[in-house]
Amino acid sequence: MTAHQPLRPNWSCVGCGYPWPCPSRRRQLLGEYANTPVSLALVLSAALVEASADLRNLPAGDLHDRFVGWLPVSL
């Protein structure tokens, strides 16, 4: 279990305080899902949907960039 988990409802990282998924968790997720990148996209998309309910004041584009916009295009 990683220390870099989201703290809701503000979706900050418990481990480092950065917006989740933080840079450390992004690296971990890329490693964990290296052989199943579509699964990673689905997991993060589900988190995006959950976060959008909590973070209603943030623009949709910002949430997209934060949760899935950083994924490699080669999915």
N, CA, C and O atoms as CSV, one atom per row, in Angstrom:
chain,resi,resn,atom,element,x,y,z
A,1,MET,N,N,0.843,-1.185,0.000
A,1,MET,CA,C,0.000,0.000,0.000
A,1,MET,C,C,0.884,1.242,0.000
A,1,MET,O,O,1.848,1.329,0.760
A,2,THR,N,N,0.558,2.169,-0.828
A,2,THR,CA,C,1.335,3.399,-0.939
A,2,THR,C,C,0.793,4.478,0.000
A,2,THR,O,O,-0.393,4.497,0.329
A,3,ALA,N,N,1.670,5.357,0.414
A,3,ALA,CA,C,1.259,6.492,1.240
A,3,ALA,C,C,0.609,7.581,0.399
A,3,ALA,O,O,0.005,8.507,0.940
A,4,HIS,N,N,0.728,7.477,-0.911
A,4,HIS,CA,C,0.228,8.506,-1.825
A,4,HIS,C,C,-1.194,8.189,-2.273
A,4,HIS,O,O,-1.449,7.854,-3.430
A,5,GLN,N,N,-2.112,8.307,-1.312
A,5,GLN,CA,C,-3.527,8.060,-1.559
A,5,GLN,C,C,-4.292,9.380,-1.490
A,5,GLN,O,O,-3.844,10.325,-0.840
A,6,PRO,N,N,-5.448,9.448,-2.161
A,6,PRO,CA,C,-6.212,10.694,-2.126
A,6,PRO,C,C,-6.944,10.888,-0.803
A,6,PRO,O,O,-7.487,9.944,-0.228
A,7,LEU,N,N,-6.946,12.116,-0.341
A,7,LEU,CA,C,-7.713,12.508,0.828
A,7,LEU,C,C,-8.911,13.306,0.311
A,7,LEU,O,O,-8.767,14.404,-0.226
A,8,ARG,N,N,-10.077,12.729,0.487
A,8,ARG,CA,C,-11.279,13.398,0.018
A,8,ARG,C,C,-11.857,14.255,1.130
A,8,ARG,O,O,-11.673,13.917,2.299
A,9,PRO,N,N,-12.535,15.326,0.830
A,9,PRO,CA,C,-13.092,15.695,-0.465
A,9,PRO,C,C,-12.204,16.625,-1.291
A,9,PRO,O,O,-12.588,16.993,-2.401
A,10,ASN,N,N,-11.030,17.016,-0.789
A,10,ASN,CA,C,-10.209,17.958,-1.561
A,10,ASN,C,C,-9.237,17.272,-2.513
A,10,ASN,O,O,-8.561,17.948,-3.289
A,11,TRP,N,N,-9.154,15.955,-2.471
A,11,TRP,CA,C,-8.315,15.169,-3.372
A,11,TRP,C,C,-6.853,15.601,-3.334
A,11,TRP,O,O,-6.198,15.735,-4.367
A,12,SER,N,N,-6.362,15.815,-2.121
A,12,SER,CA,C,-4.927,16.042,-1.948
A,12,SER,C,C,-4.291,14.721,-1.544
A,12,SER,O,O,-4.974,13.821,-1.055
A,13,CYS,N,N,-3.002,14.608,-1.745
A,13,CYS,CA,C,-2.283,13.379,-1.430
A,13,CYS,C,C,-1.998,13.315,0.070
A,13,CYS,O,O,-1.475,14.264,0.654
A,14,VAL,N,N,-2.345,12.195,0.676
A,14,VAL,CA,C,-2.089,11.994,2.103
A,14,VAL,C,C,-0.585,12.003,2.382
A,14,VAL,O,O,-0.151,12.492,3.425
A,15,GLY,N,N,0.208,11.466,1.458
A,15,GLY,CA,C,1.641,11.323,1.674
A,15,GLY,C,C,2.449,12.592,1.527
A,15,GLY,O,O,3.419,12.804,2.253
A,16,CYS,N,N,2.050,13.447,0.579
A,16,CYS,CA,C,2.884,14.622,0.306
A,16,CYS,C,C,2.117,15.941,0.250
A,16,CYS,O,O,2.726,17.011,0.242
A,17,GLY,N,N,0.801,15.874,0.210
A,17,GLY,CA,C,0.005,17.087,0.208
A,17,GLY,C,C,-0.262,17.704,-1.146
A,17,GLY,O,O,-1.052,18.641,-1.250
A,18,TYR,N,N,0.379,17.201,-2.185
A,18,TYR,CA,C,0.129,17.717,-3.535
A,18,TYR,C,C,-1.235,17.248,-4.029
A,18,TYR,O,O,-1.793,16.288,-3.499
A,19,PRO,N,N,-1.774,17.926,-5.048
A,19,PRO,CA,C,-3.029,17.447,-5.632
A,19,PRO,C,C,-2.857,16.006,-6.136
A,19,PRO,O,O,-1.865,15.673,-6.785
A,20,TRP,N,N,-3.834,15.175,-5.825
A,20,TRP,CA,C,-3.782,13.770,-6.219
A,20,TRP,C,C,-4.364,13.589,-7.613
A,20,TRP,O,O,-5.386,14.207,-7.912
A,21,PRO,N,N,-3.775,12.783,-8.477
A,21,PRO,CA,C,-2.585,11.977,-8.263
A,21,PRO,C,C,-1.317,12.829,-8.347
A,21,PRO,O,O,-1.057,13.506,-9.341
A,22,CYS,N,N,-0.558,12.768,-7.289
A,22,CYS,CA,C,0.687,13.539,-7.178
A,22,CYS,C,C,1.756,12.929,-8.090
A,22,CYS,O,O,1.574,11.821,-8.595
A,23,PRO,N,N,2.848,13.627,-8.303
A,23,PRO,CA,C,3.902,13.077,-9.163
A,23,PRO,C,C,4.402,11.699,-8.713
A,23,PRO,O,O,4.669,10.837,-9.550
A,24,SER,N,N,4.528,11.490,-7.421
A,24,SER,CA,C,4.986,10.173,-6.941
A,24,SER,C,C,3.980,9.083,-7.275
A,24,SER,O,O,4.354,8.002,-7.731
A,25,ARG,N,N,2.705,9.370,-7.048
A,25,ARG,CA,C,1.683,8.360,-7.330
A,25,ARG,C,C,1.568,8.119,-8.833
A,25,ARG,O,O,1.315,6.990,-9.252
A,26,ARG,N,N,1.745,9.138,-9.637
A,26,ARG,CA,C,1.706,8.953,-11.089
A,26,ARG,C,C,2.799,7.976,-11.530
A,26,ARG,O,O,2.551,7.080,-12.337
A,27,ARG,N,N,4.002,8.156,-10.997
A,27,ARG,CA,C,5.100,7.232,-11.341
A,27,ARG,C,C,4.765,5.822,-10.883
A,27,ARG,O,O,4.997,4.858,-11.612
A,28,GLN,N,N,4.220,5.699,-9.676
A,28,GLN,CA,C,3.845,4.379,-9.166
A,28,GLN,C,C,2.774,3.733,-10.043
A,28,GLN,O,O,2.870,2.552,-10.378
A,29,LEU,N,N,1.771,4.494,-10.408
A,29,LEU,CA,C,0.689,3.953,-11.234
A,29,LEU,C,C,1.200,3.502,-12.602
A,29,LEU,O,O,0.797,2.453,-13.103
A,30,LEU,N,N,2.084,4.292,-13.201
A,30,LEU,CA,C,2.639,3.893,-14.499
A,30,LEU,C,C,3.394,2.576,-14.378
A,30,LEU,O,O,3.340,1.745,-15.285
A,31,GLY,N,N,4.095,2.382,-13.273
A,31,GLY,CA,C,4.796,1.123,-13.053
A,31,GLY,C,C,3.847,-0.025,-12.781
A,31,GLY,O,O,4.018,-1.115,-13.326
A,32,GLU,N,N,2.846,0.207,-11.943
A,32,GLU,CA,C,1.887,-0.832,-11.586
A,32,GLU,C,C,1.075,-1.305,-12.784
A,32,GLU,O,O,0.736,-2.484,-12.884
A,33,TYR,N,N,0.767,-0.393,-13.683
A,33,TYR,CA,C,-0.080,-0.706,-14.823
A,33,TYR,C,C,0.696,-0.719,-16.139
A,33,TYR,O,O,0.117,-0.521,-17.207
A,34,ALA,N,N,1.996,-0.952,-16.061
A,34,ALA,CA,C,2.836,-0.917,-17.265
A,34,ALA,C,C,2.346,-1.876,-18.349
A,34,ALA,O,O,2.440,-1.567,-19.537
A,35,ASN,N,N,1.834,-3.015,-17.955
A,35,ASN,CA,C,1.366,-4.017,-18.925
A,35,ASN,C,C,-0.118,-3.914,-19.224
A,35,ASN,O,O,-0.625,-4.625,-20.093
A,36,THR,N,N,-0.820,-3.041,-18.518
A,36,THR,CA,C,-2.261,-2.893,-18.724
A,36,THR,C,C,-2.650,-1.412,-18.712
A,36,THR,O,O,-3.387,-0.975,-17.828
A,37,PRO,N,N,-2.164,-0.644,-19.679
A,37,PRO,CA,C,-2.396,0.800,-19.667
A,37,PRO,C,C,-3.867,1.191,-19.807
A,37,PRO,O,O,-4.274,2.235,-19.297
A,38,VAL,N,N,-4.660,0.383,-20.480
A,38,VAL,CA,C,-6.078,0.710,-20.600
A,38,VAL,C,C,-6.753,0.601,-19.235
A,38,VAL,O,O,-7.630,1.401,-18.909
A,39,SER,N,N,-6.351,-0.373,-18.446
A,39,SER,CA,C,-6.883,-0.497,-17.087
A,39,SER,C,C,-6.538,0.735,-16.255
A,39,SER,O,O,-7.364,1.210,-15.477
A,40,LEU,N,N,-5.339,1.247,-16.414
A,40,LEU,CA,C,-4.952,2.459,-15.709
A,40,LEU,C,C,-5.849,3.619,-16.120
A,40,LEU,O,O,-6.300,4.391,-15.274
A,41,ALA,N,N,-6.103,3.739,-17.400
A,41,ALA,CA,C,-6.971,4.814,-17.885
A,41,ALA,C,C,-8.373,4.680,-17.292
A,41,ALA,O,O,-8.996,5.684,-16.946
A,42,LEU,N,N,-8.867,3.464,-17.174
A,42,LEU,CA,C,-10.196,3.249,-16.597
A,42,LEU,C,C,-10.220,3.584,-15.109
A,42,LEU,O,O,-11.170,4.202,-14.629
A,43,VAL,N,N,-9.191,3.184,-14.382
A,43,VAL,CA,C,-9.111,3.485,-12.947
A,43,VAL,C,C,-9.077,4.993,-12.721
A,43,VAL,O,O,-9.788,5.515,-11.861
A,44,LEU,N,N,-8.261,5.679,-13.486
A,44,LEU,CA,C,-8.153,7.127,-13.320
A,44,LEU,C,C,-9.399,7.855,-13.807
A,44,LEU,O,O,-9.757,8.903,-13.269
A,45,SER,N,N,-10.054,7.312,-14.814
A,45,SER,CA,C,-11.312,7.904,-15.278
A,45,SER,C,C,-12.381,7.796,-14.203
A,45,SER,O,O,-13.157,8.730,-14.001
A,46,ALA,N,N,-12.426,6.670,-13.519
A,46,ALA,CA,C,-13.381,6.505,-12.416
A,46,ALA,C,C,-13.066,7.491,-11.295
A,46,ALA,O,O,-13.978,8.070,-10.704
A,47,ALA,N,N,-11.780,7.687,-10.999
A,47,ALA,CA,C,-11.393,8.662,-9.979
A,47,ALA,C,C,-11.784,10.076,-10.421
A,47,ALA,O,O,-12.201,10.889,-9.596
A,48,LEU,N,N,-11.652,10.367,-11.693
A,48,LEU,CA,C,-12.041,11.669,-12.230
A,48,LEU,C,C,-13.527,11.927,-12.004
A,48,LEU,O,O,-13.917,13.024,-11.607
A,49,VAL,N,N,-14.348,10.921,-12.256
A,49,VAL,CA,C,-15.791,11.066,-12.053
A,49,VAL,C,C,-16.093,11.336,-10.576
A,49,VAL,O,O,-16.897,12.210,-10.254
A,50,GLU,N,N,-15.447,10.584,-9.683
A,50,GLU,CA,C,-15.651,10.788,-8.249
A,50,GLU,C,C,-15.178,12.181,-7.821
A,50,GLU,O,O,-15.860,12.876,-7.067
A,51,ALA,N,N,-14.015,12.571,-8.311
A,51,ALA,CA,C,-13.458,13.869,-7.930
A,51,ALA,C,C,-14.305,15.023,-8.460
A,51,ALA,O,O,-14.399,16.068,-7.816
A,52,SER,N,N,-14.910,14.844,-9.606
A,52,SER,CA,C,-15.717,15.925,-10.175
A,52,SER,C,C,-16.904,16.262,-9.277
A,52,SER,O,O,-17.366,17.403,-9.264
A,53,ALA,N,N,-17.400,15.280,-8.528
A,53,ALA,CA,C,-18.490,15.547,-7.588
A,53,ALA,C,C,-17.984,16.331,-6.374
A,53,ALA,O,O,-18.712,17.156,-5.820
A,54,ASP,N,N,-16.757,16.078,-5.967
A,54,ASP,CA,C,-16.180,16.765,-4.806
A,54,ASP,C,C,-15.581,18.126,-5.157
A,54,ASP,O,O,-15.602,19.050,-4.343
A,55,LEU,N,N,-15.057,18.239,-6.352
A,55,LEU,CA,C,-14.321,19.445,-6.755
A,55,LEU,C,C,-15.103,20.238,-7.800
A,55,LEU,O,O,-14.581,20.560,-8.867
A,56,ARG,N,N,-16.325,20.540,-7.491
A,56,ARG,CA,C,-17.229,21.211,-8.449
A,56,ARG,C,C,-16.753,22.595,-8.854
A,56,ARG,O,O,-17.154,23.105,-9.901
A,57,ASN,N,N,-15.914,23.202,-8.050
A,57,ASN,CA,C,-15.438,24.556,-8.352
A,57,ASN,C,C,-14.282,24.573,-9.352
A,57,ASN,O,O,-13.907,25.642,-9.834
A,58,LEU,N,N,-13.713,23.418,-9.670
A,58,LEU,CA,C,-12.607,23.375,-10.625
A,58,LEU,C,C,-13.132,23.145,-12.038
A,58,LEU,O,O,-14.067,22.369,-12.232
A,59,PRO,N,N,-12.541,23.810,-13.021
A,59,PRO,CA,C,-12.962,23.608,-14.408
A,59,PRO,C,C,-12.731,22.153,-14.854
A,59,PRO,O,O,-11.764,21.507,-14.450
A,60,ALA,N,N,-13.634,21.671,-15.682
A,60,ALA,CA,C,-13.547,20.287,-16.166
A,60,ALA,C,C,-12.217,20.014,-16.854
A,60,ALA,O,O,-11.656,18.929,-16.701
A,61,GLY,N,N,-11.709,20.973,-17.602
A,61,GLY,CA,C,-10.432,20.794,-18.285
A,61,GLY,C,C,-9.276,20.598,-17.315
A,61,GLY,O,O,-8.363,19.814,-17.573
A,62,ASP,N,N,-9.322,21.309,-16.208
A,62,ASP,CA,C,-8.280,21.159,-15.190
A,62,ASP,C,C,-8.326,19.770,-14.571
A,62,ASP,O,O,-7.291,19.142,-14.351
A,63,LEU,N,N,-9.544,19.296,-14.291
A,63,LEU,CA,C,-9.687,17.943,-13.735
A,63,LEU,C,C,-9.218,16.892,-14.735
A,63,LEU,O,O,-8.553,15.926,-14.361
A,64,HIS,N,N,-9.558,17.079,-15.987
A,64,HIS,CA,C,-9.103,16.143,-17.023
A,64,HIS,C,C,-7.589,16.080,-17.048
A,64,HIS,O,O,-7.012,14.993,-17.025
A,65,ASP,N,N,-6.940,17.233,-17.095
A,65,ASP,CA,C,-5.476,17.273,-17.134
A,65,ASP,C,C,-4.870,16.601,-15.907
A,65,ASP,O,O,-3.878,15.879,-16.008
A,66,ARG,N,N,-5.466,16.841,-14.771
A,66,ARG,CA,C,-4.950,16.315,-13.512
A,66,ARG,C,C,-5.083,14.799,-13.401
A,66,ARG,O,O,-4.171,14.133,-12.912
A,67,PHE,N,N,-6.199,14.253,-13.845
A,67,PHE,CA,C,-6.454,12.831,-13.651
A,67,PHE,C,C,-6.060,11.964,-14.838
A,67,PHE,O,O,-5.528,10.872,-14.637
A,68,VAL,N,N,-6.298,12.402,-16.051
A,68,VAL,CA,C,-5.994,11.551,-17.201
A,68,VAL,C,C,-5.162,12.217,-18.284
A,68,VAL,O,O,-4.630,11.538,-19.162
A,69,GLY,N,N,-5.044,13.515,-18.233
A,69,GLY,CA,C,-4.326,14.235,-19.285
A,69,GLY,C,C,-2.844,13.940,-19.337
A,69,GLY,O,O,-2.204,14.205,-20.354
A,70,TRP,N,N,-2.286,13.403,-18.283
A,70,TRP,CA,C,-0.851,13.117,-18.214
A,70,TRP,C,C,-0.511,11.703,-18.704
A,70,TRP,O,O,0.663,11.352,-18.822
A,71,LEU,N,N,-1.533,10.900,-18.986
A,71,LEU,CA,C,-1.260,9.534,-19.448
A,71,LEU,C,C,-0.602,9.527,-20.816
A,71,LEU,O,O,-0.882,10.392,-21.646
A,72,PRO,N,N,0.269,8.556,-21.057
A,72,PRO,CA,C,0.890,8.456,-22.381
A,72,PRO,C,C,-0.172,8.300,-23.471
A,72,PRO,O,O,-1.174,7.611,-23.277
A,73,VAL,N,N,0.051,8.927,-24.587
A,73,VAL,CA,C,-0.905,8.896,-25.696
A,73,VAL,C,C,-0.965,7.521,-26.346
A,73,VAL,O,O,-1.945,7.204,-27.021
A,74,SER,N,N,0.041,6.717,-26.161
A,74,SER,CA,C,0.123,5.419,-26.842
A,74,SER,C,C,-0.842,4.368,-26.311
A,74,SER,O,O,-0.735,3.200,-26.684
A,75,LEU,N,N,-1.783,4.753,-25.449
A,75,LEU,CA,C,-2.763,3.786,-24.957
A,75,LEU,C,C,-3.559,3.321,-26.129
A,75,LEU,O,O,-4.459,2.494,-25.976
